[in-house]
């Protein structure tokens, strides 16, 4: 929800971009801190716009 994209899209980003933060797992649920996600968005400003428009 924080990035405005689905978990599936996040997994695809993680597979395509080795610099996407690795999740911590709570059971089977992947989780990221807001700090990790903010740092990734800061490093990829053009992608942030594209991600939000590709729903």
C-alpha distance matrix in Angstrom:
0.0 3.8 5.5 4.8 6.4 7.4 8.8 12.1 11.6 10.8 14.0 15.8 15.2 16.3 19.3 20.2 19.7 21.3 19.9 16.2 15.9 16.9 14.8 16.4 16.6 16.8 18.9 17.4 13.7 12.7 11.3 11.3 12.4 11.1 14.6 14.3 11.3 13.2 16.4 15.2 14.1 17.4 19.3 17.9 17.9 19.0 16.3 13.6 15.2 15.7 12.2 11.1 14.3 14.2 12.1
3.8 0.0 3.8 5.5 7.9 9.9 10.8 14.1 12.9 11.3 14.7 16.5 15.0 15.9 19.4 19.9 18.7 20.1 18.1 14.6 14.1 15.8 14.1 15.8 16.9 17.4 20.1 18.9 15.1 13.3 11.1 9.9 10.1 8.0 11.3 11.4 8.3 9.6 13.0 12.4 11.1 14.1 16.3 15.5 15.3 17.0 14.7 11.7 13.8 15.0 11.8 10.9 14.5 15.1 13.8
5.5 3.8 0.0 3.8 5.5 8.5 9.9 12.4 10.4 9.1 12.9 13.9 12.1 13.7 16.9 17.0 15.9 17.7 15.9 12.6 13.0 15.1 14.2 16.7 18.0 19.2 21.6 19.9 16.3 14.1 12.4 10.9 11.7 9.7 12.2 11.5 7.8 9.2 12.1 10.5 8.8 12.3 14.0 12.5 12.4 13.6 11.0 8.3 10.5 11.3 8.1 7.7 11.4 11.8 11.2
4.8 5.5 3.8 0.0 3.8 7.1 9.7 11.9 10.1 10.2 13.8 14.5 13.5 15.6 18.4 18.4 18.0 20.2 18.9 15.5 16.3 18.0 16.8 19.2 19.9 20.7 22.7 20.7 17.3 15.7 14.6 13.9 14.9 13.0 15.8 15.2 11.6 12.8 15.8 14.0 12.0 15.4 17.2 15.1 14.6 15.0 12.4 9.7 10.7 11.1 7.8 6.3 9.5 9.8 8.3
6.4 7.9 5.5 3.8 0.0 3.8 6.8 8.3 6.4 7.2 10.5 11.0 10.6 12.9 15.3 15.5 15.7 18.1 17.4 14.0 15.1 16.4 15.4 18.1 18.6 19.7 21.3 18.8 15.7 14.1 13.9 13.6 15.6 14.5 17.1 15.6 12.2 14.3 16.6 14.1 12.8 16.6 17.5 15.1 15.4 15.3 12.0 10.4 11.6 10.8 7.0 7.1 9.7 8.5 7.0
7.4 9.9 8.5 7.1 3.8 0.0 3.8 5.3 5.2 6.4 8.8 9.9 10.7 12.4 14.4 15.4 16.2 18.3 18.2 14.6 15.5 15.9 14.4 16.9 16.7 17.7 18.7 15.9 13.2 12.1 12.8 13.6 16.2 15.9 18.7 16.9 14.0 16.7 18.8 16.2 15.6 19.4 20.0 17.8 18.6 18.5 15.0 13.8 15.2 13.8 10.2 10.7 12.7 10.7 8.6
8.8 10.8 9.9 9.7 6.8 3.8 0.0 3.8 5.4 5.0 6.2 8.6 9.7 10.4 12.4 14.2 14.9 16.4 16.6 13.0 13.3 13.0 11.3 13.7 13.2 14.6 15.4 12.5 9.9 8.7 10.1 11.4 14.6 15.2 17.7 15.5 13.3 16.6 18.2 15.7 16.0 19.8 20.0 18.3 19.8 20.0 16.3 15.5 17.6 16.2 12.5 13.7 15.9 13.8 12.2
12.1 14.1 12.4 11.9 8.3 5.3 3.8 0.0 3.8 5.4 5.1 6.3 8.7 9.8 10.6 12.4 14.0 15.9 16.9 13.6 14.8 14.3 13.3 16.0 15.4 17.2 17.4 14.0 12.3 11.2 13.2 14.5 17.8 18.4 20.6 18.0 15.8 19.1 20.3 17.3 17.7 21.4 21.1 19.0 20.6 20.2 16.4 16.4 18.1 16.0 12.7 14.5 15.9 13.0 11.9
11.6 12.9 10.4 10.1 6.4 5.2 5.4 3.8 0.0 3.8 5.4 5.0 6.2 8.5 9.8 10.4 11.8 14.3 14.8 11.8 13.6 14.1 13.9 17.1 17.3 19.3 20.1 17.0 14.8 13.0 14.2 14.4 17.4 17.4 19.3 16.7 14.0 16.9 18.0 14.8 14.7 18.4 18.0 15.6 17.1 16.5 12.7 12.9 14.6 12.3 9.1 11.4 12.8 10.0 9.7
10.8 11.3 9.1 10.2 7.2 6.4 5.0 5.4 3.8 0.0 3.8 5.3 5.0 6.1 8.6 9.8 10.1 11.9 12.0 8.6 10.0 10.5 10.3 13.6 14.3 16.6 17.9 15.1 12.8 10.2 11.0 10.9 14.0 14.3 16.0 13.1 10.9 14.1 15.0 11.9 12.6 16.2 15.8 14.0 16.0 16.1 12.4 12.4 14.9 13.4 10.1 12.4 14.7 12.6 12.4
14.0 14.7 12.9 13.8 10.5 8.8 6.2 5.1 5.4 3.8 0.0 3.8 5.4 4.9 6.2 8.6 9.8 11.0 12.3 9.4 10.6 10.0 10.0 13.2 13.5 16.2 16.8 13.6 12.2 9.8 11.8 12.4 15.8 16.9 18.3 15.1 13.6 17.1 17.4 14.3 15.6 19.1 18.1 16.5 19.0 18.9 15.2 15.8 18.3 16.3 13.3 15.9 17.8 15.2 15.1
15.8 16.5 13.9 14.5 11.0 9.9 8.6 6.3 5.0 5.3 3.8 0.0 3.8 5.4 5.1 6.1 8.4 10.7 12.3 10.1 12.4 12.5 13.3 16.7 17.2 20.0 20.5 17.3 15.9 13.6 15.4 15.4 18.6 19.2 20.4 17.1 15.3 18.3 18.4 14.9 15.8 19.1 17.8 15.6 18.0 17.3 13.6 14.9 17.0 14.4 12.0 15.1 16.3 13.4 14.0
15.2 15.0 12.1 13.5 10.6 10.7 9.7 8.7 6.2 5.0 5.4 3.8 0.0 3.8 5.4 5.1 5.6 8.3 9.2 6.9 9.9 11.0 12.4 16.1 17.4 20.3 21.5 18.6 16.8 13.9 14.7 13.9 16.7 16.9 17.6 14.3 12.4 15.2 15.0 11.3 12.3 15.5 14.0 11.9 14.6 14.1 10.6 12.0 14.5 12.4 10.2 13.6 15.2 13.0 14.2
16.3 15.9 13.7 15.6 12.9 12.4 10.4 9.8 8.5 6.1 4.9 5.4 3.8 0.0 3.8 5.5 5.3 6.2 7.5 5.3 7.5 7.7 9.6 13.3 14.7 18.0 19.2 16.5 15.1 11.9 13.0 12.3 15.3 16.3 16.7 13.1 12.2 15.3 14.6 11.3 13.4 16.3 14.6 13.4 16.5 16.8 13.4 14.6 17.6 15.9 13.5 16.7 18.7 16.6 17.4
19.3 19.4 16.9 18.4 15.3 14.4 12.4 10.6 9.8 8.6 6.2 5.1 5.4 3.8 0.0 3.8 5.8 6.8 9.6 8.6 10.9 10.5 12.5 15.9 16.9 20.2 20.8 17.9 17.1 14.4 16.1 15.9 19.0 20.1 20.5 16.8 16.0 19.0 18.1 14.7 16.7 19.4 17.3 15.9 19.1 18.7 15.4 17.2 19.8 17.5 15.5 18.9 20.4 17.8 18.8
20.2 19.9 17.0 18.4 15.5 15.4 14.2 12.4 10.4 9.8 8.6 6.1 5.1 5.5 3.8 0.0 3.8 6.5 9.0 8.8 12.0 12.7 15.1 18.7 20.1 23.4 24.2 21.3 20.3 17.3 18.5 17.7 20.4 20.9 21.0 17.4 16.3 18.7 17.7 14.0 15.5 18.0 15.5 13.7 16.8 16.0 12.9 15.4 17.7 15.2 14.0 17.7 18.7 16.3 18.1
19.7 18.7 15.9 18.0 15.7 16.2 14.9 14.0 11.8 10.1 9.8 8.4 5.6 5.3 5.8 3.8 0.0 3.8 5.3 5.8 9.4 10.9 13.7 17.3 19.4 22.8 24.2 21.7 20.3 16.9 17.5 15.9 18.2 18.6 18.1 14.5 13.7 15.9 14.3 10.8 12.8 14.8 12.2 10.9 14.4 14.3 11.6 13.9 16.7 14.9 13.8 17.4 19.0 17.2 19.1
21.3 20.1 17.7 20.2 18.1 18.3 16.4 15.9 14.3 11.9 11.0 10.7 8.3 6.2 6.8 6.5 3.8 0.0 3.8 5.6 8.1 9.0 12.4 15.7 18.1 21.7 23.1 21.0 19.9 16.4 16.9 15.3 17.5 18.5 17.6 13.8 14.0 16.3 14.2 11.3 14.2 15.8 12.9 12.8 16.5 17.0 14.6 16.5 19.6 18.3 17.0 20.4 22.3 20.7 22.3
19.9 18.1 15.9 18.9 17.4 18.2 16.6 16.9 14.8 12.0 12.3 12.3 9.2 7.5 9.6 9.0 5.3 3.8 0.0 3.8 6.1 8.5 11.9 15.1 18.0 21.4 23.4 21.7 20.1 16.3 16.0 13.6 15.1 15.7 14.4 10.8 11.2 13.0 10.6 7.9 11.1 12.3 9.5 10.1 13.8 15.0 13.0 14.4 17.8 17.2 15.9 19.1 21.4 20.3 22.0
16.2 14.6 12.6 15.5 14.0 14.6 13.0 13.6 11.8 8.6 9.4 10.1 6.9 5.3 8.6 8.8 5.8 5.6 3.8 0.0 3.8 6.5 9.2 12.7 15.3 18.6 20.6 18.8 16.8 13.1 12.7 10.5 12.4 13.0 12.5 8.8 8.5 11.1 9.7 6.6 9.5 11.8 10.0 9.9 13.3 14.6 11.9 12.6 16.2 15.6 13.6 16.5 19.1 18.0 19.1
15.9 14.1 13.0 16.3 15.1 15.5 13.3 14.8 13.6 10.0 10.6 12.4 9.9 7.5 10.9 12.0 9.4 8.1 6.1 3.8 0.0 3.8 6.3 9.4 12.5 15.7 18.1 16.8 14.8 11.0 10.1 7.6 9.4 10.9 10.2 6.4 7.4 10.4 9.1 7.3 10.7 12.7 11.6 12.4 15.5 17.4 14.8 14.8 18.5 18.4 16.0 18.4 21.4 20.5 21.1
16.9 15.8 15.1 18.0 16.4 15.9 13.0 14.3 14.1 10.5 10.0 12.5 11.0 7.7 10.5 12.7 10.9 9.0 8.5 6.5 3.8 0.0 3.8 6.8 9.6 13.1 15.1 13.9 12.5 8.9 8.8 7.7 10.3 12.7 12.5 8.9 10.3 13.6 12.6 11.0 14.3 16.4 15.3 16.0 19.1 20.7 17.9 18.0 21.6 21.1 18.4 20.8 23.7 22.3 22.6
14.8 14.1 14.2 16.8 15.4 14.4 11.3 13.3 13.9 10.3 10.0 13.3 12.4 9.6 12.5 15.1 13.7 12.4 11.9 9.2 6.3 3.8 0.0 3.8 6.3 9.6 11.8 10.8 9.0 5.4 5.3 5.3 8.6 11.5 12.2 9.2 10.3 13.9 13.8 12.6 15.3 17.8 17.5 18.0 20.6 22.3 19.3 18.8 22.3 21.9 18.8 20.6 23.7 22.4 22.0
16.4 15.8 16.7 19.2 18.1 16.9 13.7 16.0 17.1 13.6 13.2 16.7 16.1 13.3 15.9 18.7 17.3 15.7 15.1 12.7 9.4 6.8 3.8 0.0 3.8 6.8 9.5 9.6 8.3 5.7 5.3 6.4 8.8 12.4 13.2 11.0 12.6 15.9 16.1 15.6 18.2 20.5 20.4 21.2 23.8 25.7 22.8 22.0 25.5 25.3 22.1 23.6 26.9 25.6 24.9
16.6 16.9 18.0 19.9 18.6 16.7 13.2 15.4 17.3 14.3 13.5 17.2 17.4 14.7 16.9 20.1 19.4 18.1 18.0 15.3 12.5 9.6 6.3 3.8 0.0 3.8 5.7 6.0 5.4 4.6 5.9 8.7 11.4 14.8 16.3 14.3 15.3 18.8 19.4 18.6 20.9 23.5 23.5 24.0 26.4 28.1 24.9 24.0 27.3 26.9 23.4 24.8 27.8 26.3 25.1
16.8 17.4 19.2 20.7 19.7 17.7 14.6 17.2 19.3 16.6 16.2 20.0 20.3 18.0 20.2 23.4 22.8 21.7 21.4 18.6 15.7 13.1 9.6 6.8 3.8 0.0 3.8 5.9 5.2 6.5 7.1 10.4 12.5 15.8 17.7 16.4 17.2 20.5 21.5 21.1 23.1 25.7 26.2 26.6 28.6 30.4 27.3 26.0 29.1 28.9 25.3 26.1 29.3 27.9 26.2
18.9 20.1 21.6 22.7 21.3 18.7 15.4 17.4 20.1 17.9 16.8 20.5 21.5 19.2 20.8 24.2 24.2 23.1 23.4 20.6 18.1 15.1 11.8 9.5 5.7 3.8 0.0 3.8 5.6 8.1 10.1 13.6 16.1 19.3 21.2 19.6 20.3 23.7 24.7 23.9 25.9 28.7 29.0 29.1 31.3 32.7 29.4 28.4 31.3 30.7 27.1 28.1 30.9 29.1 27.3
17.4 18.9 19.9 20.7 18.8 15.9 12.5 14.0 17.0 15.1 13.6 17.3 18.6 16.5 17.9 21.3 21.7 21.0 21.7 18.8 16.8 13.9 10.8 9.6 6.0 5.9 3.8 0.0 3.8 6.5 9.6 13.2 16.3 19.1 21.2 19.2 19.4 23.0 24.0 22.6 24.5 27.6 27.6 27.3 29.5 30.6 27.1 26.3 29.1 28.1 24.5 25.7 28.3 26.2 24.5
13.7 15.1 16.3 17.3 15.7 13.2 9.9 12.3 14.8 12.8 12.2 15.9 16.8 15.1 17.1 20.3 20.3 19.9 20.1 16.8 14.8 12.5 9.0 8.3 5.4 5.2 5.6 3.8 0.0 3.8 6.4 10.1 13.2 15.7 18.2 16.4 16.2 19.7 21.1 19.9 21.4 24.5 24.9 24.6 26.5 27.7 24.3 23.2 26.0 25.3 21.6 22.5 25.3 23.6 21.8
12.7 13.3 14.1 15.7 14.1 12.1 8.7 11.2 13.0 10.2 9.8 13.6 13.9 11.9 14.4 17.3 16.9 16.4 16.3 13.1 11.0 8.9 5.4 5.7 4.6 6.5 8.1 6.5 3.8 0.0 3.8 7.0 10.5 13.1 15.1 12.9 12.9 16.6 17.6 16.2 18.1 21.1 21.3 21.1 23.3 24.6 21.3 20.3 23.3 22.8 19.2 20.5 23.5 21.8 20.6
11.3 11.1 12.4 14.6 13.9 12.8 10.1 13.2 14.2 11.0 11.8 15.4 14.7 13.0 16.1 18.5 17.5 16.9 16.0 12.7 10.1 8.8 5.3 5.3 5.9 7.1 10.1 9.6 6.4 3.8 0.0 3.8 6.9 9.6 11.8 10.2 10.3 13.7 15.0 14.4 16.1 18.8 19.5 19.7 21.6 23.4 20.4 19.0 22.1 22.2 18.7 19.6 23.0 21.9 20.7
11.3 9.9 10.9 13.9 13.6 13.6 11.4 14.5 14.4 10.9 12.4 15.4 13.9 12.3 15.9 17.7 15.9 15.3 13.6 10.5 7.6 7.7 5.3 6.4 8.7 10.4 13.6 13.2 10.1 7.0 3.8 0.0 3.8 6.5 8.1 6.4 6.9 10.2 11.3 11.0 12.9 15.3 16.1 16.7 18.6 20.8 18.1 16.6 20.0 20.5 17.3 18.3 21.8 21.2 20.6
12.4 10.1 11.7 14.9 15.6 16.2 14.6 17.8 17.4 14.0 15.8 18.6 16.7 15.3 19.0 20.4 18.2 17.5 15.1 12.4 9.4 10.3 8.6 8.8 11.4 12.5 16.1 16.3 13.2 10.5 6.9 3.8 0.0 3.8 5.2 5.3 6.5 8.6 10.0 11.0 12.6 14.4 15.7 17.0 18.4 21.2 19.0 17.0 20.5 21.6 18.7 19.3 23.0 23.0 22.4
11.1 8.0 9.7 13.0 14.5 15.9 15.2 18.4 17.4 14.3 16.9 19.2 16.9 16.3 20.1 20.9 18.6 18.5 15.7 13.0 10.9 12.7 11.5 12.4 14.8 15.8 19.3 19.1 15.7 13.1 9.6 6.5 3.8 0.0 3.8 5.4 5.1 5.9 8.4 9.8 10.4 12.0 14.1 15.2 15.9 18.9 17.1 14.6 17.8 19.5 16.8 17.0 20.8 21.3 20.9
14.6 11.3 12.2 15.8 17.1 18.7 17.7 20.6 19.3 16.0 18.3 20.4 17.6 16.7 20.5 21.0 18.1 17.6 14.4 12.5 10.2 12.5 12.2 13.2 16.3 17.7 21.2 21.2 18.2 15.1 11.8 8.1 5.2 3.8 0.0 3.8 5.5 5.1 6.1 8.6 9.9 10.4 12.3 14.2 15.3 18.6 17.3 15.3 18.7 20.5 18.3 18.9 22.6 23.2 23.3
14.3 11.4 11.5 15.2 15.6 16.9 15.5 18.0 16.7 13.1 15.1 17.1 14.3 13.1 16.8 17.4 14.5 13.8 10.8 8.8 6.4 8.9 9.2 11.0 14.3 16.4 19.6 19.2 16.4 12.9 10.2 6.4 5.3 5.4 3.8 0.0 3.8 5.6 5.3 6.3 8.8 10.0 10.8 12.5 14.4 17.3 15.6 14.2 17.9 19.0 16.7 18.0 21.5 21.6 21.9
11.3 8.3 7.8 11.6 12.2 14.0 13.3 15.8 14.0 10.9 13.6 15.3 12.4 12.2 16.0 16.3 13.7 14.0 11.2 8.5 7.4 10.3 10.3 12.6 15.3 17.2 20.3 19.4 16.2 12.9 10.3 6.9 6.5 5.1 5.5 3.8 0.0 3.8 5.4 5.1 6.2 8.6 9.9 10.5 12.0 14.6 12.6 10.8 14.4 15.6 13.1 14.2 17.8 18.0 18.3
13.2 9.6 9.2 12.8 14.3 16.7 16.6 19.1 16.9 14.1 17.1 18.3 15.2 15.3 19.0 18.7 15.9 16.3 13.0 11.1 10.4 13.6 13.9 15.9 18.8 20.5 23.7 23.0 19.7 16.6 13.7 10.2 8.6 5.9 5.1 5.6 3.8 0.0 3.8 5.4 5.1 6.1 8.6 9.8 10.4 13.7 12.6 10.4 13.7 15.7 14.0 14.5 18.1 19.1 19.7
16.4 13.0 12.1 15.8 16.6 18.8 18.2 20.3 18.0 15.0 17.4 18.4 15.0 14.6 18.1 17.7 14.3 14.2 10.6 9.7 9.1 12.6 13.8 16.1 19.4 21.5 24.7 24.0 21.1 17.6 15.0 11.3 10.0 8.4 6.1 5.3 5.4 3.8 0.0 3.8 5.5 5.1 6.2 8.7 10.2 13.6 12.8 11.6 15.2 16.8 15.5 16.8 20.1 20.8 21.8
15.2 12.4 10.5 14.0 14.1 16.2 15.7 17.3 14.8 11.9 14.3 14.9 11.3 11.3 14.7 14.0 10.8 11.3 7.9 6.6 7.3 11.0 12.6 15.6 18.6 21.1 23.9 22.6 19.9 16.2 14.4 11.0 11.0 9.8 8.6 6.3 5.1 5.4 3.8 0.0 3.8 5.4 5.1 6.2 8.7 11.4 9.9 9.3 13.0 14.0 12.6 14.5 17.6 17.8 19.1
14.1 11.1 8.8 12.0 12.8 15.6 16.0 17.7 14.7 12.6 15.6 15.8 12.3 13.4 16.7 15.5 12.8 14.2 11.1 9.5 10.7 14.3 15.3 18.2 20.9 23.1 25.9 24.5 21.4 18.1 16.1 12.9 12.6 10.4 9.9 8.8 6.2 5.1 5.5 3.8 0.0 3.8 5.4 5.0 5.8 8.8 7.7 6.1 9.7 11.4 10.3 11.6 14.7 15.6 17.0
17.4 14.1 12.3 15.4 16.6 19.4 19.8 21.4 18.4 16.2 19.1 19.1 15.5 16.3 19.4 18.0 14.8 15.8 12.3 11.8 12.7 16.4 17.8 20.5 23.5 25.7 28.7 27.6 24.5 21.1 18.8 15.3 14.4 12.0 10.4 10.0 8.6 6.1 5.1 5.4 3.8 0.0 3.8 5.5 5.6 9.4 9.7 8.6 11.6 13.8 13.4 14.6 17.4 18.7 20.4
19.3 16.3 14.0 17.2 17.5 20.0 20.0 21.1 18.0 15.8 18.1 17.8 14.0 14.6 17.3 15.5 12.2 12.9 9.5 10.0 11.6 15.3 17.5 20.4 23.5 26.2 29.0 27.6 24.9 21.3 19.5 16.1 15.7 14.1 12.3 10.8 9.9 8.6 6.2 5.1 5.4 3.8 0.0 3.8 6.2 9.1 9.2 9.6 12.7 14.0 13.9 15.9 18.4 19.1 21.2
17.9 15.5 12.5 15.1 15.1 17.8 18.3 19.0 15.6 14.0 16.5 15.6 11.9 13.4 15.9 13.7 10.9 12.8 10.1 9.9 12.4 16.0 18.0 21.2 24.0 26.6 29.1 27.3 24.6 21.1 19.7 16.7 17.0 15.2 14.2 12.5 10.5 9.8 8.7 6.2 5.0 5.5 3.8 0.0 3.8 5.7 5.4 6.5 9.4 10.3 10.6 12.8 14.9 15.6 17.9
17.9 15.3 12.4 14.6 15.4 18.6 19.8 20.6 17.1 16.0 19.0 18.0 14.6 16.5 19.1 16.8 14.4 16.5 13.8 13.3 15.5 19.1 20.6 23.8 26.4 28.6 31.3 29.5 26.5 23.3 21.6 18.6 18.4 15.9 15.3 14.4 12.0 10.4 10.2 8.7 5.8 5.6 6.2 3.8 0.0 3.8 5.5 5.2 7.1 9.2 10.2 11.5 13.4 15.0 17.3
19.0 17.0 13.6 15.0 15.3 18.5 20.0 20.2 16.5 16.1 18.9 17.3 14.1 16.8 18.7 16.0 14.3 17.0 15.0 14.6 17.4 20.7 22.3 25.7 28.1 30.4 32.7 30.6 27.7 24.6 23.4 20.8 21.2 18.9 18.6 17.3 14.6 13.7 13.6 11.4 8.8 9.4 9.1 5.7 3.8 0.0 3.8 5.4 5.7 6.7 8.9 10.6 11.5 12.8 15.8
16.3 14.7 11.0 12.4 12.0 15.0 16.3 16.4 12.7 12.4 15.2 13.6 10.6 13.4 15.4 12.9 11.6 14.6 13.0 11.9 14.8 17.9 19.3 22.8 24.9 27.3 29.4 27.1 24.3 21.3 20.4 18.1 19.0 17.1 17.3 15.6 12.6 12.6 12.8 9.9 7.7 9.7 9.2 5.4 5.5 3.8 0.0 3.8 5.4 4.9 5.9 8.6 9.9 10.4 13.2
13.6 11.7 8.3 9.7 10.4 13.8 15.5 16.4 12.9 12.4 15.8 14.9 12.0 14.6 17.2 15.4 13.9 16.5 14.4 12.6 14.8 18.0 18.8 22.0 24.0 26.0 28.4 26.3 23.2 20.3 19.0 16.6 17.0 14.6 15.3 14.2 10.8 10.4 11.6 9.3 6.1 8.6 9.6 6.5 5.2 5.4 3.8 0.0 3.8 5.5 5.3 6.5 8.9 10.3 12.3
15.2 13.8 10.5 10.7 11.6 15.2 17.6 18.1 14.6 14.9 18.3 17.0 14.5 17.6 19.8 17.7 16.7 19.6 17.8 16.2 18.5 21.6 22.3 25.5 27.3 29.1 31.3 29.1 26.0 23.3 22.1 20.0 20.5 17.8 18.7 17.9 14.4 13.7 15.2 13.0 9.7 11.6 12.7 9.4 7.1 5.7 5.4 3.8 0.0 3.8 5.5 5.5 6.5 8.9 11.3
15.7 15.0 11.3 11.1 10.8 13.8 16.2 16.0 12.3 13.4 16.3 14.4 12.4 15.9 17.5 15.2 14.9 18.3 17.2 15.6 18.4 21.1 21.9 25.3 26.9 28.9 30.7 28.1 25.3 22.8 22.2 20.5 21.6 19.5 20.5 19.0 15.6 15.7 16.8 14.0 11.4 13.8 14.0 10.3 9.2 6.7 4.9 5.5 3.8 0.0 3.8 5.5 5.3 6.2 9.4
12.2 11.8 8.1 7.8 7.0 10.2 12.5 12.7 9.1 10.1 13.3 12.0 10.2 13.5 15.5 14.0 13.8 17.0 15.9 13.6 16.0 18.4 18.8 22.1 23.4 25.3 27.1 24.5 21.6 19.2 18.7 17.3 18.7 16.8 18.3 16.7 13.1 14.0 15.5 12.6 10.3 13.4 13.9 10.6 10.2 8.9 5.9 5.3 5.5 3.8 0.0 3.8 5.5 5.3 7.4
11.1 10.9 7.7 6.3 7.1 10.7 13.7 14.5 11.4 12.4 15.9 15.1 13.6 16.7 18.9 17.7 17.4 20.4 19.1 16.5 18.4 20.8 20.6 23.6 24.8 26.1 28.1 25.7 22.5 20.5 19.6 18.3 19.3 17.0 18.9 18.0 14.2 14.5 16.8 14.5 11.6 14.6 15.9 12.8 11.5 10.6 8.6 6.5 5.5 5.5 3.8 0.0 3.8 5.7 6.5
14.3 14.5 11.4 9.5 9.7 12.7 15.9 15.9 12.8 14.7 17.8 16.3 15.2 18.7 20.4 18.7 19.0 22.3 21.4 19.1 21.4 23.7 23.7 26.9 27.8 29.3 30.9 28.3 25.3 23.5 23.0 21.8 23.0 20.8 22.6 21.5 17.8 18.1 20.1 17.6 14.7 17.4 18.4 14.9 13.4 11.5 9.9 8.9 6.5 5.3 5.5 3.8 0.0 3.8 5.7
14.2 15.1 11.8 9.8 8.5 10.7 13.8 13.0 10.0 12.6 15.2 13.4 13.0 16.6 17.8 16.3 17.2 20.7 20.3 18.0 20.5 22.3 22.4 25.6 26.3 27.9 29.1 26.2 23.6 21.8 21.9 21.2 23.0 21.3 23.2 21.6 18.0 19.1 20.8 17.8 15.6 18.7 19.1 15.6 15.0 12.8 10.4 10.3 8.9 6.2 5.3 5.7 3.8 0.0 3.8
12.1 13.8 11.2 8.3 7.0 8.6 12.2 11.9 9.7 12.4 15.1 14.0 14.2 17.4 18.8 18.1 19.1 22.3 22.0 19.1 21.1 22.6 22.0 24.9 25.1 26.2 27.3 24.5 21.8 20.6 20.7 20.6 22.4 20.9 23.3 21.9 18.3 19.7 21.8 19.1 17.0 20.4 21.2 17.9 17.3 15.8 13.2 12.3 11.3 9.4 7.4 6.5 5.7 3.8 0.0
